[in-house]
């Protein structure tokens, strides 16, 4: 999960996606803003340690899901597209226990 997480980010990332991923997000969520809202809610609202994911289901639609601890959506036949680590170790040094600020900063680094 951590390798996938690191590859989900880049130094000059962030902003709205373009191309095929933009079209897929708009089709599945209605808009990038709606996706961002749902993904943020999943990440911030996750109880305890785990991950927030953007995945492609077997029906080819994108959705946001959470996994606990070291869970991975591959075990549920979903294809991971993006992940955000919501284990406390991912954000505590920089954000203390302000997970919403961490998720906001994560969106500014996404490697679309």
C-alpha positions, 0 to 999 in steps of 0.5 A: 500500500505504501508504494502505491501511496507514494506513487499517487503523489508528485512534487508538482501534482494536484489540481483537477485531473484531465483526460480519461481519469477526468471523464471517468471521475465526472461519469462516476461522481458527477464532477471532480468537486463531488469526488473530492468531497466524497473522497475527503469524507471517506479519508477524514471519517475513517475510524482508526488506521487505514486507507482511503481509495479511489477504485474501479469496480468490476462494473468499471465505475469509480468509487471511493472506499476505505480499508482498515489497517493493511487492507487493499481493495485488490482483495475485493476485486477492485482496481486501485487508482489512488490512495491516501494513507490515513494511518496517524504516522502519515500526518502526525508530524506535520499536521498533529491530529488535524486529518482534514488539513492533511487530506487537503494537502494530499489533494495538492500533491496528487499525481494524476 
